[in-house]
């Protein structure tokens, strides 16, 4: 069933992205850890040392981008007026 308005289209898009985020977070973390392993294990080899450094940097950049995306989505749901964040954990307020 196609979305009837822009809000429904945005919700569908965000649900798809939120489903993919855990896999992407895991992949970025694995890349970062592999970079650490390569950086430490092959510290005598300049080429492997630089590759490990590069992997760590790209892993951190990707984690930062994904965390920023989740923050922007939380802002959109909280302040722009979407009903509730699908797939985004929300802490209880105690009310």
N, C-alpha and C positions, 0 to 999 in steps of 0.2 A: 504494500500500500504506500503510495507516494506521500510525502509530507504535504500538508495543506497550507502551511505558512513558513516563513523564514525561521521562526523560533523552533519549530519541529525539525527543520533541516539542520539547524545548528546542534540541537540535542542529539540527533542521529550521528552527526559528524563527531561530536565530542565523545559519545559512547564508544565509537569505533577506536578513537585515539586512546581512550582510557583502558580499553581492552588490550591494546598493544603496548602500553607503557611498562607494565611489569617485565615483559620480555625484553624491551629495549633497555630498561634499567639494568637488568641482569647482564645483557650483552656488553653494555658500557662498563659495568663493574669488572666483568671478566677481561675485557681489553685492558683496563687499568692495571689489574692484578698481573696479567701476562706481561705488561710493560715493566712492572716492578721486578718480576722474576728474571726477565731478560736483562734488565739494567744491572741487577746484582750478580746473577750467575755468570754472565759473560763480561764482567767489568774489565777484563784485560784486553778484549777485542773492541777496538774503537767503533767499528761499524755496528756491531750488536748493541753496544752501549748507547749509541745514538738512536738506534731503532727502538730500544726500550724506553728511552727518554721521550721519543716522539709518541709512542703508544700511550704512555702515561699522560702526556699533555692532551692528546685527543680524547682519551677516556674521561679526563676531568672536564674538558670542554663539553662533551656530550652530556655528561651528568648535570652540569650547570644549566645547559639549555633545556633539558627535560624538567628539572626542578623549577626553572623559571616559567616554563609552559604551564605546569600545574599551578603555580602561584597566580598566573594571569587568569586561568580558568576559574580558580577560587574567587578572584576579584570579580570576574564577570557574573558568577552566580550570586555572590553576596550583594554587590552594589548595582548591577545593571538590571536585575530583576528576574533572572531565570528561577524556576521553582526550587530545585535543589541539585547539588552536584552529584551526578551519576558516577559512581566508582571512585569518588574522592572521599577519603575518610574524614569524618567530622568529629571533633571532640565534643563530648556532652557539656552543656553549659551549667547544669545543676539547677535549672529552673523548674 
